[in-house]
Amino acid sequence: MDIKNNLSEVHKKISSACLRANRSVDDVTLICVSKTKPVEMLIEAYAQNERCFGENKVQEIVEKYDKLPPEAKFHMIGHLQTNKIKQLLGKCTLIHSVDSLYLAKAIDKEAKKKNITVDILIEVNAANEATKYGVSFEQVPGLVIEISKLSNLCIRGLMTVAPYVENGEDNRPIFKKMYQLFVDLKCKNIDNTNIDILSMGMTGDYEVAIEEGATMVRIGTGIFGARNYNI
Ligand SMILES: *Cc1c(COP(=O)(O)O)cnc(C)c1O
Protein backbone atom coordinates (compact mmCIF):
# COMPACT_ATOMS: atom_id res chain seq x y z
CA MET A 1 0.00 0.00 0.00
CA ASP A 2 1.61 3.24 -1.14
CA ILE A 3 0.05 5.70 1.29
CA LYS A 4 2.23 8.58 0.16
CA ASN A 5 1.20 8.13 -3.46
CA ASN A 6 -2.48 7.63 -2.56
CA LEU A 7 -2.46 10.83 -0.52
CA SER A 8 -0.95 12.81 -3.32
CA GLU A 9 -3.64 11.47 -5.72
CA VAL A 10 -6.38 12.35 -3.24
CA HIS A 11 -5.04 15.87 -2.74
CA LYS A 12 -4.82 16.33 -6.51
CA LYS A 13 -8.46 15.32 -6.89
CA ILE A 14 -9.51 17.57 -4.00
CA SER A 15 -7.72 20.49 -5.67
CA SER A 16 -9.37 19.82 -9.04
CA ALA A 17 -12.81 19.56 -7.45
CA CYS A 18 -12.20 22.85 -5.59
CA LEU A 19 -11.10 24.50 -8.81
CA ARG A 20 -14.23 23.31 -10.66
CA ALA A 21 -16.41 24.62 -7.85
CA ASN A 22 -14.48 27.87 -7.51
CA ARG A 23 -13.59 27.06 -3.92
CA SER A 24 -10.34 27.38 -1.98
CA VAL A 25 -8.59 24.11 -1.02
CA ASP A 26 -8.20 25.63 2.46
CA ASP A 27 -11.96 25.29 2.89
CA VAL A 28 -11.86 21.50 2.61
CA THR A 29 -10.35 19.36 5.37
CA LEU A 30 -9.27 15.80 4.63
CA ILE A 31 -10.11 13.28 7.34
CA CYS A 32 -7.99 10.15 6.83
CA VAL A 33 -10.30 7.31 7.85
CA SER A 34 -7.95 4.89 9.57
CA LYS A 35 -10.47 2.52 11.20
CA THR A 36 -9.20 -1.08 11.41
CA LYS A 37 -5.75 0.04 10.18
CA PRO A 38 -2.56 -0.37 12.23
CA VAL A 39 -1.02 2.65 13.91
CA GLU A 40 2.04 2.41 11.60
CA MET A 41 -0.16 3.45 8.71
CA LEU A 42 -1.40 6.50 10.61
CA ILE A 43 2.18 7.44 11.39
CA GLU A 44 2.98 7.18 7.68
CA ALA A 45 0.10 9.54 6.85
CA TYR A 46 1.20 11.83 9.67
CA ALA A 47 4.66 11.98 8.08
CA GLN A 48 2.91 13.26 4.92
CA ASN A 49 1.50 16.11 7.03
CA GLU A 50 -1.94 14.62 7.59
CA ARG A 51 -3.32 15.61 10.97
CA CYS A 52 -6.94 14.43 11.00
CA PHE A 53 -7.87 10.80 11.52
CA GLY A 54 -11.34 9.27 11.47
CA GLU A 55 -12.23 6.25 13.59
CA ASN A 56 -15.52 4.51 14.29
CA LYS A 57 -14.65 2.79 17.56
CA VAL A 58 -13.83 4.50 20.85
CA GLN A 59 -11.45 1.68 21.75
CA GLU A 60 -9.38 2.29 18.62
CA ILE A 61 -9.16 6.03 19.30
CA VAL A 62 -8.01 5.37 22.86
CA GLU A 63 -5.33 2.93 21.66
CA LYS A 64 -4.04 5.06 18.79
CA TYR A 65 -4.23 8.39 20.63
CA ASP A 66 -1.14 7.78 22.77
CA LYS A 67 0.91 6.49 19.85
CA LEU A 68 0.64 9.62 17.72
CA PRO A 69 1.98 13.13 18.40
CA PRO A 70 -0.49 15.48 20.13
CA GLU A 71 -0.90 17.40 16.84
CA ALA A 72 -2.83 14.42 15.45
CA LYS A 73 -6.57 14.96 15.85
CA PHE A 74 -9.08 12.13 16.07
CA HIS A 75 -12.59 12.38 14.70
CA MET A 76 -15.30 10.04 15.95
CA ILE A 77 -17.28 9.10 12.84
CA GLY A 78 -19.03 5.92 14.00
CA HIS A 79 -22.08 5.19 16.08
CA LEU A 80 -21.40 6.19 19.69
CA GLN A 81 -22.69 4.25 22.67
CA THR A 82 -23.37 6.27 25.80
CA ASN A 83 -21.23 4.01 27.99
CA LYS A 84 -18.16 4.88 25.88
CA ILE A 85 -18.49 8.68 26.06
CA LYS A 86 -16.40 9.07 29.19
CA GLN A 87 -13.37 7.36 27.59
CA LEU A 88 -13.74 9.34 24.38
CA LEU A 89 -13.93 12.89 25.69
CA GLY A 90 -10.60 14.69 25.66
CA LYS A 91 -9.24 12.39 22.95
CA CYS A 92 -11.48 13.39 20.11
CA THR A 93 -11.67 16.76 18.42
CA LEU A 94 -15.10 16.35 16.81
CA ILE A 95 -17.96 13.85 17.12
CA HIS A 96 -19.57 13.53 13.67
CA SER A 97 -22.25 11.06 14.64
CA VAL A 98 -24.75 12.62 17.04
CA ASP A 99 -28.18 11.39 16.04
CA SER A 100 -30.43 11.81 19.08
CA LEU A 101 -31.19 14.18 21.92
CA TYR A 102 -30.57 11.25 24.26
CA LEU A 103 -26.98 10.84 23.04
CA ALA A 104 -26.41 14.62 23.04
CA LYS A 105 -27.56 14.88 26.66
CA ALA A 106 -25.26 12.05 27.67
CA ILE A 107 -22.26 13.74 26.00
CA ASP A 108 -23.19 17.07 27.58
CA LYS A 109 -23.33 15.47 31.01
CA GLU A 110 -19.82 13.99 30.72
CA ALA A 111 -18.51 17.24 29.20
CA LYS A 112 -19.78 19.15 32.25
CA LYS A 113 -17.91 16.81 34.59
CA LYS A 114 -14.71 17.47 32.62
CA ASN A 115 -15.50 21.18 32.32
CA ILE A 116 -15.06 21.15 28.54
CA THR A 117 -17.15 22.06 25.50
CA VAL A 118 -17.52 19.32 22.91
CA ASP A 119 -17.89 20.08 19.20
CA ILE A 120 -20.44 17.88 17.47
CA LEU A 121 -22.13 17.33 14.11
CA ILE A 122 -25.64 16.04 13.57
CA GLU A 123 -25.69 12.84 11.51
CA VAL A 124 -28.31 12.86 8.77
CA ASN A 125 -29.62 9.66 7.17
CA ALA A 126 -30.04 11.48 3.90
CA ALA A 127 -31.46 8.61 1.86
CA ASN A 128 -33.53 7.19 4.73
CA GLU A 129 -31.69 3.88 4.57
CA ALA A 130 -32.87 1.33 7.14
CA THR A 131 -29.30 0.12 7.70
CA LYS A 132 -27.92 3.56 8.55
CA TYR A 133 -27.84 5.75 11.62
CA GLY A 134 -28.87 9.39 11.55
CA VAL A 135 -31.98 11.51 11.61
CA SER A 136 -34.13 12.50 8.65
CA PHE A 137 -33.80 15.92 7.00
CA GLU A 138 -37.12 16.89 8.53
CA GLN A 139 -35.96 16.11 12.06
CA VAL A 140 -32.77 18.18 11.87
CA PRO A 141 -34.05 21.71 12.67
CA GLY A 142 -35.99 20.60 15.75
CA LEU A 143 -33.11 18.49 17.04
CA VAL A 144 -30.65 21.35 16.55
CA ILE A 145 -32.86 23.67 18.63
CA GLU A 146 -33.06 21.15 21.47
CA ILE A 147 -29.34 20.29 21.44
CA SER A 148 -28.35 23.97 21.25
CA LYS A 149 -29.77 24.35 24.77
CA LEU A 150 -27.10 22.00 26.15
CA SER A 151 -24.39 24.34 27.39
CA ASN A 152 -21.37 22.03 27.10
CA LEU A 153 -21.99 21.10 23.46
CA CYS A 154 -21.39 23.20 20.38
CA ILE A 155 -23.12 22.15 17.16
CA ARG A 156 -20.70 22.78 14.30
CA GLY A 157 -22.77 21.37 11.45
CA LEU A 158 -23.94 18.25 9.67
CA MET A 159 -22.58 14.88 8.58
CA THR A 160 -23.96 12.24 6.26
CA VAL A 161 -22.93 8.82 4.99
CA ALA A 162 -24.43 8.78 1.50
CA PRO A 163 -25.54 5.48 -0.07
CA TYR A 164 -22.91 3.22 -1.55
CA VAL A 165 -22.93 3.84 -5.31
CA GLU A 166 -20.79 2.73 -8.25
CA ASN A 167 -20.85 6.23 -9.67
CA GLY A 168 -20.35 9.07 -7.17
CA GLU A 169 -22.40 11.32 -9.45
CA ASP A 170 -25.52 9.44 -8.29
CA ASN A 171 -25.14 11.02 -4.83
CA ARG A 172 -25.10 14.59 -6.16
CA PRO A 173 -28.80 15.26 -5.36
CA ILE A 174 -28.22 14.15 -1.75
CA PHE A 175 -25.17 16.39 -1.38
CA LYS A 176 -27.14 19.32 -2.81
CA LYS A 177 -29.90 18.74 -0.28
CA MET A 178 -27.39 18.50 2.57
CA TYR A 179 -25.77 21.78 1.53
CA GLN A 180 -29.15 23.48 1.40
CA LEU A 181 -29.96 22.34 4.92
CA PHE A 182 -26.49 23.37 6.12
CA VAL A 183 -26.94 26.89 4.73
CA ASP A 184 -30.46 27.17 6.15
CA LEU A 185 -29.17 26.25 9.63
CA LYS A 186 -26.20 28.58 9.37
CA CYS A 187 -28.51 31.49 8.47
CA LYS A 188 -30.65 30.90 11.55
CA ASN A 189 -27.75 31.91 13.81
CA ILE A 190 -29.06 29.82 16.67
CA ASP A 191 -27.51 30.73 20.05
CA ASN A 192 -24.71 28.46 21.23
CA THR A 193 -24.17 26.97 17.75
CA ASN A 194 -21.39 27.71 15.28
CA ILE A 195 -22.41 26.07 12.02
CA ASP A 196 -19.39 25.88 9.72
CA ILE A 197 -18.78 22.18 8.99
CA LEU A 198 -20.42 19.99 6.37
CA SER A 199 -18.92 16.50 6.58
CA MET A 200 -19.78 14.47 3.47
CA GLY A 201 -18.02 12.51 0.75
CA MET A 202 -16.07 9.23 0.98
CA THR A 203 -13.71 7.40 -1.39
CA GLY A 204 -16.39 6.83 -4.03
CA ASP A 205 -17.96 10.27 -4.12
CA TYR A 206 -15.80 12.91 -2.42
CA GLU A 207 -15.16 14.94 -5.56
CA VAL A 208 -18.89 15.36 -6.12
CA ALA A 209 -19.35 16.19 -2.42
CA ILE A 210 -16.73 18.96 -2.66
CA GLU A 211 -18.38 20.38 -5.78
CA GLU A 212 -21.60 20.54 -3.75
CA GLY A 213 -20.06 22.27 -0.72
CA ALA A 214 -18.49 19.69 1.63
CA THR A 215 -16.01 21.25 4.08
CA MET A 216 -14.78 17.88 5.37
CA VAL A 217 -14.33 14.69 3.36
CA ARG A 218 -13.75 11.33 5.05
CA ILE A 219 -11.56 9.03 2.97
CA GLY A 220 -10.44 5.56 4.02
CA THR A 221 -10.05 3.07 1.17
CA GLY A 222 -8.61 5.68 -1.21
CA ILE A 223 -5.72 6.29 1.23
CA PHE A 224 -5.15 3.10 3.21
CA GLY A 225 -6.60 0.48 0.84
CA ALA A 226 -9.49 -1.92 1.38
CA ARG A 227 -10.35 -2.89 4.93
CA ASN A 228 -10.22 -6.46 6.16
CA TYR A 229 -12.84 -7.06 8.86
CA ASN A 230 -11.96 -10.75 9.27
CA ILE A 231 -8.74 -10.30 11.19
C1 LIG B 1 -15.55 3.90 6.82
C2 LIG B 1 -16.13 5.26 6.77
C3 LIG B 1 -15.66 6.22 5.83
C4 LIG B 1 -14.60 5.94 4.79
O1 LIG B 1 -15.10 5.14 3.77
P1 LIG B 1 -14.24 4.82 2.45
O2 LIG B 1 -15.25 4.39 1.46
O3 LIG B 1 -13.28 3.73 2.81
O4 LIG B 1 -13.55 6.06 2.05
C5 LIG B 1 -16.22 7.49 5.89
N1 LIG B 1 -17.17 7.81 6.79
C6 LIG B 1 -17.64 6.94 7.69
C7 LIG B 1 -18.68 7.35 8.65
C8 LIG B 1 -17.15 5.62 7.70
O5 LIG B 1 -17.63 4.76 8.60
The ligand as a Gaussian input file, in Angstrom:
#p B3LYP/6-31G(d) Opt

LIG

0 1
 C      -15.546000       3.899000       6.824000
 C      -16.130000       5.259000       6.766000
 C      -15.662000       6.219000       5.830000
 C      -14.603000       5.942000       4.786000
 O      -15.097000       5.140000       3.767000
 P      -14.238000       4.815000       2.452000
 O      -15.250000       4.394000       1.463000
 O      -13.281000       3.726000       2.813000
 O      -13.545000       6.065000       2.052000
 C      -16.218000       7.492000       5.887000
 N      -17.171000       7.810000       6.789000
 C      -17.643000       6.936000       7.690000
 C      -18.684000       7.355000       8.654000
 C      -17.153000       5.625000       7.701000
 O      -17.634000       4.761000       8.601000

